């Protein structure tokens, strides 16, 4: 997954997981800001968010890939 860092204003640009569909279960969304990867529940866009360092995100990704 390639993410672009949001540089327009203060609002991050959220990308919904490709596993989310209009028919099925909601999933997660991610966005990048300088120095962090943000993760949130797509069902609750105003709810809590995780802010991960890029190295932490890179370490997590191999475990998130469907096997």
C-alpha positions as CSV (number, residue, x, y, z in Angstrom):
1,X,0.0,0.0,0.0
2,X,1.3,3.4,-0.9
3,X,0.1,6.4,1.0
4,X,0.7,10.0,0.2
5,X,1.3,12.5,3.0
6,X,-1.5,15.0,3.3
7,X,-0.1,18.5,2.9
8,X,-3.3,20.3,2.2
9,X,-4.5,22.1,5.3
10,X,-5.0,20.2,8.5
11,X,-7.4,17.6,7.4
12,X,-5.9,14.2,6.5
13,X,-7.0,12.4,3.4
14,X,-8.5,9.1,4.5
15,X,-8.3,5.9,2.4
16,X,-10.7,3.1,3.1
17,X,-9.5,-0.4,3.1
18,X,-10.1,-2.3,-0.2
19,X,-11.8,-5.0,1.9
20,X,-14.6,-2.6,2.7
21,X,-17.6,-2.6,0.3
22,X,-20.8,-0.7,0.1
23,X,-22.6,-3.9,0.9
24,X,-20.4,-5.4,3.5
25,X,-18.8,-4.8,6.8
26,X,-17.0,-1.5,7.3
27,X,-13.4,-1.7,7.9
28,X,-10.5,0.6,8.7
29,X,-9.3,3.8,7.0
30,X,-5.7,5.1,7.0
31,X,-4.3,8.5,6.4
32,X,-0.8,10.0,6.6
33,X,0.3,13.2,8.2
34,X,3.9,14.3,8.6
35,X,5.6,11.8,10.9
36,X,2.6,9.6,11.5
37,X,0.2,7.1,10.0
38,X,-3.4,7.5,11.3
39,X,-5.8,4.6,11.6
40,X,-9.5,4.8,12.4
41,X,-12.7,2.7,12.2
42,X,-14.6,3.6,9.1
43,X,-17.9,3.2,10.9
44,X,-17.0,5.9,13.4
45,X,-15.0,8.5,11.5
46,X,-15.2,11.0,14.4
47,X,-14.1,8.4,17.0
48,X,-10.7,7.5,18.3
49,X,-7.7,7.2,16.0
50,X,-4.4,5.5,16.3
51,X,-1.3,7.5,15.4
52,X,1.6,5.3,14.5
53,X,5.2,6.1,13.7
54,X,6.0,5.1,10.1
55,X,8.4,2.4,11.4
56,X,5.7,0.9,13.6
57,X,3.3,0.9,10.6
58,X,5.9,-0.8,8.4
59,X,6.4,-3.5,11.1
60,X,2.7,-4.1,11.4
61,X,1.9,-4.4,7.7
62,X,3.2,-7.9,7.2
63,X,0.9,-9.2,9.9
64,X,-2.1,-7.5,8.3
65,X,-1.7,-9.1,4.9
66,X,-4.2,-11.9,4.2
67,X,-2.5,-15.2,4.2
